[in-house]
Amino acid sequence: MKLPLFLAALLVLGLALFGAATPALAAPAAQDAPADTTQVWMSDVYPAADAPGMLQMVALYPNNAAEVVSIYLTKGAIVESGTWEAGDDGAVTVTLTGNAEREYDEPVSMSFTSEDGMLSDGVFSYHLLDEVTPEEMDAMTSGEGEATAAEGAETHAMGDIGRVWVSNVYPAADASGLVTVLALYENGNMEQTSIYLGKGATTEVGTWEEDADGAVAVTITGTTDKEYDEPQTTTYQHVDDTLVDGAFVLTLWPEVTPDDMMAATDPSG
């Protein structure tokens, strides 16, 4: 798998043109985030040369440490670390110095600009994830602020399921936060990547199924390395563009398909 410096090689040149048209989730610009707050940015899902797709998370910590997690669907995740610094007009430069296995011989730099409330490296577009505070999480788990279906929200019928879902940043007991990426494949298999900020990422696999009311049952059977003694099942309600399990919410994530790329580079079709 490639380092971020070479990720653009996986995409056609015209993808840079398409990035500006990718649907954006509501988010403030980078320069508007408080200086003492961790910023977590997640890219759209993009085509990859050797995987069904890939997306990338960039975490910018208040102490100027940085973490980049590249998720290659069905292939696992690469966690890299380094530093970051802010530039003019919301620009950000990330310098990666190594991954979990080794320190790089030469640092790898990533440059981002702020565009319409998102970050862009010229190829990928990144959305700022909302952060759920411990106080908000306590209120939700106690039932005072539970993230359930709002009045008038649409509960989807069976069969109307997207592929990749991303959570907000949730509190974690032994990490700076938790972000979950859930991939539901057409063959009934699933893959869940749990990113523990500052601690690494865990990839779990299993199956999923949808009932007639649109509820989605996700059963995790193990990690990529071992099978669990007992499967773990979570049932989500499919509401609008979210999967909801009590206080935990996953949002359907924007995806750039090969057809989208072709249309962007050749509008005539």
C-alpha positions as CSV (number, residue, x, y, z in Angstrom):
1,M,0.0,0.0,0.0
2,K,1.1,3.5,-0.8
3,L,2.0,6.4,1.5
4,P,-0.2,9.5,1.3
5,L,2.4,11.2,-1.0
6,F,1.5,8.7,-3.7
7,L,-2.2,8.3,-3.1
8,A,-3.0,10.5,-6.1
9,A,-1.4,7.9,-8.3
10,L,-4.4,5.7,-7.6
11,L,-6.8,8.2,-9.2
12,V,-7.2,9.7,-12.6
13,L,-6.3,13.3,-13.1
14,G,-9.8,14.5,-13.5
15,L,-10.7,13.5,-9.9
16,A,-9.4,16.8,-8.7
17,L,-12.1,18.5,-10.8
18,F,-14.8,16.2,-9.4
19,G,-13.8,16.9,-5.7
20,A,-15.3,20.3,-5.8
21,A,-18.7,18.8,-6.8
22,T,-18.7,16.1,-4.1
23,P,-21.7,16.6,-1.7
24,A,-20.5,18.3,1.5
25,L,-21.5,17.6,5.0
26,A,-22.1,20.7,7.1
27,A,-18.9,21.7,8.8
28,P,-17.0,24.9,9.8
29,A,-13.8,25.9,8.2
30,A,-10.6,24.8,9.8
31,Q,-9.7,28.2,11.0
32,D,-12.9,28.5,12.9
33,A,-12.2,25.5,15.2
34,P,-11.0,26.3,18.7
35,A,-7.3,26.1,19.2
36,D,-7.7,23.7,22.1
37,T,-9.9,21.3,20.3
38,T,-8.9,18.2,18.3
39,Q,-10.0,18.4,14.7
40,V,-10.9,15.2,13.0
41,W,-11.4,15.2,9.2
42,M,-12.6,12.3,7.1
43,S,-12.3,12.1,3.3
44,D,-15.0,10.9,0.9
45,V,-14.7,7.3,-0.2
46,Y,-12.5,7.1,-3.3
47,P,-11.6,4.4,-5.8
48,A,-8.3,2.5,-5.1
49,A,-6.1,0.5,-7.3
50,D,-6.0,-2.7,-5.1
51,A,-9.2,-2.3,-2.9
52,P,-12.9,-1.8,-3.4
53,G,-12.3,1.8,-2.1
54,M,-10.4,3.9,0.4
55,L,-11.0,6.8,2.7
56,Q,-8.6,8.7,4.9
57,M,-8.9,10.3,8.3
58,V,-6.7,13.2,9.4
59,A,-6.6,14.1,13.2
60,L,-5.1,17.4,14.2
61,Y,-4.4,17.6,17.9
62,P,-4.1,20.8,20.0
63,N,-0.4,20.1,20.8
64,N,0.3,20.1,17.0
65,A,0.6,16.3,16.8
66,A,-1.0,14.7,13.8
67,E,-2.4,11.3,12.9
68,V,-3.4,10.0,9.5
69,V,-5.4,6.8,9.1
70,S,-5.8,5.4,5.6
71,I,-8.6,2.8,5.4
72,Y,-8.4,0.4,2.4
73,L,-11.8,-1.4,2.3
74,T,-11.2,-5.2,2.8
75,K,-7.5,-4.6,3.2
76,G,-7.2,-2.9,6.6
77,A,-5.9,0.4,7.8
78,I,-2.5,2.2,7.9
79,V,-1.9,4.5,10.9
80,E,0.8,7.2,10.4
81,S,1.9,10.0,12.8
82,G,3.7,13.3,12.8
83,T,3.0,17.0,13.3
84,W,0.9,19.7,11.7
85,E,1.0,23.5,11.5
86,A,-1.6,26.0,10.4
87,G,-1.1,28.4,7.5
88,D,-3.0,31.3,6.0
89,D,-6.8,31.2,5.3
90,G,-7.3,27.8,7.0
91,A,-4.4,26.0,5.2
92,V,-2.9,23.1,7.0
93,T,0.5,21.3,6.5
94,V,0.8,17.8,7.9
95,T,4.3,16.2,8.2
96,L,4.3,12.5,8.7
97,T,7.4,11.0,10.3
98,G,6.4,7.3,10.6
99,N,3.9,4.6,11.1
100,A,3.2,2.0,13.8
101,E,6.1,-0.2,12.5
102,R,8.9,2.3,11.7
103,E,10.1,5.8,11.4
104,Y,10.4,7.1,7.9
105,D,13.8,7.8,6.4
106,E,12.4,11.1,5.0
107,P,9.2,12.9,6.3
108,V,6.2,12.9,4.1
109,S,4.3,16.2,3.8
110,M,0.6,16.7,3.0
111,S,-0.7,20.2,2.2
112,F,-4.4,21.1,2.6
113,T,-6.4,24.2,1.7
114,S,-9.7,25.2,3.2
115,E,-12.6,25.2,0.6
116,D,-16.3,25.7,1.4
117,G,-15.9,24.4,5.0
118,M,-13.8,21.4,4.0
119,L,-10.1,20.6,3.6
120,S,-8.7,19.6,0.2
121,D,-5.3,18.3,-0.8
122,G,-6.2,19.0,-4.4
123,V,-7.5,15.4,-4.9
124,F,-9.3,14.4,-1.8
125,S,-12.0,16.3,0.0
126,Y,-12.2,16.0,3.8
127,H,-15.2,16.7,6.1
128,L,-14.9,17.9,9.7
129,L,-16.5,15.4,12.0
130,D,-18.7,16.5,14.9
131,E,-17.4,15.7,18.3
132,V,-19.7,14.3,21.0
133,T,-18.6,15.4,24.5
134,P,-18.6,13.2,27.5
135,E,-21.4,15.2,29.0
136,E,-23.5,14.8,25.8
137,M,-22.7,11.1,25.8
138,D,-23.9,10.8,29.4
139,A,-27.1,12.6,28.6
140,M,-27.7,10.3,25.6
141,T,-27.0,7.1,27.5
142,S,-29.2,8.1,30.4
143,G,-32.1,8.7,27.9
144,E,-32.2,12.5,28.3
145,G,-30.7,13.2,24.9
146,E,-30.9,9.9,23.1
147,A,-30.3,10.0,19.4
148,T,-33.5,8.5,18.2
149,A,-35.5,9.1,15.0
150,A,-36.8,12.7,14.9
151,E,-40.5,13.3,14.2
152,G,-41.1,13.3,10.5
153,A,-37.8,11.5,9.7
154,E,-38.0,8.9,7.0
155,T,-37.4,5.3,8.0
156,H,-36.1,3.5,4.9
157,A,-37.6,0.4,3.4
158,M,-35.7,-2.8,3.0
159,G,-33.0,-2.8,0.3
160,D,-32.2,0.9,0.4
161,I,-28.8,0.7,2.1
162,G,-25.6,2.6,1.4
163,R,-22.2,1.1,1.5
164,V,-20.0,3.1,3.8
165,W,-21.1,4.8,7.1
166,V,-19.0,7.0,9.4
167,S,-19.6,8.0,13.0
168,N,-19.1,11.3,14.9
169,V,-16.1,11.4,17.2
170,Y,-17.3,9.8,20.5
171,P,-15.6,9.7,23.9
172,A,-13.3,6.7,24.6
173,A,-12.1,5.5,27.9
174,D,-8.4,5.2,27.0
175,A,-8.1,7.3,23.8
176,S,-8.7,10.9,22.7
177,G,-11.8,9.8,20.9
178,L,-13.4,7.0,18.9
179,V,-14.4,7.1,15.2
180,T,-16.1,4.1,13.6
181,V,-16.2,3.4,9.9
182,L,-18.7,0.7,8.9
183,A,-18.7,-0.9,5.4
184,L,-21.7,-3.0,4.4
185,Y,-21.1,-5.1,1.3
186,E,-23.7,-6.4,-1.2
187,N,-22.8,-10.1,-0.5
188,G,-23.8,-9.7,3.2
189,N,-20.3,-9.3,4.6
190,M,-19.3,-6.3,6.7
191,E,-16.2,-4.6,7.9
192,Q,-15.9,-2.2,10.8
193,T,-12.8,-0.1,11.5
194,S,-12.7,1.4,15.0
195,I,-10.2,4.3,15.1
196,Y,-9.0,5.1,18.7
197,L,-7.5,8.5,18.4
198,G,-3.8,8.4,19.4
199,K,-4.0,4.6,20.0
200,G,-4.4,3.0,16.5
201,A,-7.1,1.2,14.6
202,T,-8.9,-2.2,14.9
203,T,-10.6,-3.8,11.9
204,E,-13.4,-6.3,12.6
205,V,-15.3,-8.5,10.2
206,G,-18.6,-10.3,10.1
207,T,-22.0,-10.2,8.4
208,W,-25.1,-8.0,8.2
209,E,-28.7,-8.3,7.3
210,E,-31.7,-6.1,6.9
211,D,-35.3,-6.9,8.1
212,A,-38.5,-5.9,6.4
213,D,-38.8,-2.7,8.6
214,G,-35.4,-1.5,7.4
215,A,-33.5,-2.3,10.7
216,V,-29.9,-3.4,10.0
217,A,-28.4,-6.1,12.2
218,V,-24.6,-6.1,12.1
219,T,-22.9,-9.2,13.5
220,I,-19.1,-9.0,14.2
221,T,-17.5,-12.5,14.3
222,G,-13.9,-11.5,14.8
223,T,-10.9,-9.4,13.8
224,T,-8.9,-9.9,10.7
225,D,-6.5,-12.0,12.8
226,K,-8.8,-14.2,15.0
227,E,-12.4,-15.3,15.4
228,Y,-14.3,-14.3,18.5
229,D,-15.7,-17.0,20.9
230,E,-19.1,-15.3,20.7
231,P,-20.4,-13.1,17.9
232,Q,-21.4,-9.5,18.8
233,T,-24.6,-8.2,17.2
234,T,-25.7,-4.5,17.0
235,T,-29.1,-3.5,15.5
236,Y,-29.4,-0.1,13.9
237,Q,-32.5,1.8,12.8
238,H,-32.1,3.2,9.3
239,V,-33.4,6.8,9.5
240,D,-32.8,9.2,6.6
241,D,-29.1,9.0,5.9
242,T,-28.1,7.6,9.3
243,L,-27.9,4.3,11.1
244,V,-28.9,4.9,14.8
245,D,-28.2,2.7,17.8
246,G,-29.3,4.6,20.8
247,A,-26.7,7.3,21.4
248,F,-24.5,6.1,18.6
249,V,-25.1,7.5,15.1
250,L,-23.4,6.6,11.7
251,T,-23.9,8.8,8.7
252,L,-24.0,7.6,5.1
253,W,-20.7,8.8,3.6
254,P,-20.2,10.5,0.2
255,E,-18.6,8.1,-2.3
256,V,-16.8,8.9,-5.6
257,T,-17.4,6.0,-8.0
258,P,-15.4,5.2,-11.1
259,D,-18.4,6.3,-13.2
260,D,-18.4,9.6,-11.4
261,M,-14.7,10.0,-12.2
262,M,-15.4,9.2,-15.9
263,A,-18.2,11.7,-16.1
264,A,-16.0,14.4,-14.5
265,T,-13.2,13.8,-17.1
266,D,-15.5,13.3,-20.1
267,P,-18.8,15.1,-19.7
268,S,-19.9,13.8,-23.1
269,G,-20.0,10.3,-21.7
